[in-house]
Amino acid sequence: MYLLIVFLALCFCQSVSSVPENDVPSANSTKALFKRVDNPTYAIDGTCTRYPQVQDIVNDWFQTVQVTSHRIDLGRADPHFQYAFQVLFDTDPNSNTLYKFELVEEPITAYDFVELVTTSLASLTPHADPDTKANLIFYCDDDAMNPTPYSNERWQLVPDIPGDPNPNSGRTLGINQEWFDQVNSISRTPSTKGCKDVANARGEPTELETYNDPITPFLYGNRLPPVGILQPTRSTITICDCVLVANNPYYPTIASSLTATLNRPRRQSPLRLYRPEYGRIVSAGLYHESTHWMDLKLEDEILRDGSIAYGWSKIMELNTFERLTNADTYMYLGLLARYESLGWWLDRHEGRAYLGVMVPAPAGWIPPW
């Protein structure tokens, strides 16, 4: 009888715990890293000079980062964005439910976690010298790679036999062939081809790719990668040629996407975030990619059917914890923040909000900042 009482007591304690069992995975699968870089910086590599629109894209990304962080900071003073938060993360922004994340000392609320993510990104500042200083660097070299040792291309083939000056790789690109960034000393997951992948998980060309796995010095022939001068938390994002060349189907900035959308004849709201076109805004995609940055390392969550949680509709299938640690969720948080600052609110009708339908704000409405 005593054992039964103890068992029931334990079950009751678990059921009223502030950490929901269904939303929080085991300690071995928690994720997200924070606050490892003081005064972080970003820079645009010289390979982007051939695409003048890249500066506008990066500026729009950073404006979105700043607007989103500010609106999260406003909290209850910004009820419309609080509502958008509730729909996107499937939790009340004022909820005291706690979640456990790796390298965050104590469990924290969903709102505090999102504030950490947005504040971390907003703390980035531009740096003029990407070669030795910046923590996050944007490249426009279409992930150029060359199996010839000591060539000028950024990506170099790792020898099949350590120390062999001639890689002679018999491995398969995109499966088990290993490459490393000789400029930044970052390794690349063998399963990715980066910008060279013409059919990614969505069946489309890879548009943007983040690399965030620094390597330790290893012999490449008789040569060591120059890791000594680099930031230990450096990450790179490649903006692939397919989103930069002329006559491509992508929008460079959020403002340009809104202009194009409003010019289309629609009987109902023209802004419906479940549509795939919102995944084709380059600056918004940079928000997604920047959450993979070494200081955050958020992930792309996988759904039960094996698909990746890209897009509004896929995000709606995730639980709260998964939404909090899913990179694409923050892209849509940025879109909601920017569209609301441009005069569009998420529809208050629950069903339409679930679809990401946005409606015009009342005439004369001014964002609360």
Secondary structure, DSSP 8 states (H G I E B T S, - for coil): -HHHHHHHHHHHHHHT-SS-TTT---GGG--------SS-EEEE-GGGGG-THHHHHHHHHHHHHHHHHHHHHHGGG-HHHHHHHHHHHTS-TT---EE--TT-SS-EEHHHHHHHHHHHHHT-EE-S-TTTT-SEEEE-STT-EESSTT-SSSEEE--SSTT-SS----S-TTTT--EEETTTTEEE-TT--GGG-SS-TTSS---EEEE-EE-----BTTB---GGGS-TT-EEEEE-GGGTSTT-S-BSSHHHHHHHHHTS--SS-SEETTSGGGGGBHHHHHHHHHTTSTTT--B--B-TTS-B--SHHHHTTS-HHHHHTBHHHHHHHHHHHHHHHTTEEE-SSHHHHHTTEEEE--TT-----
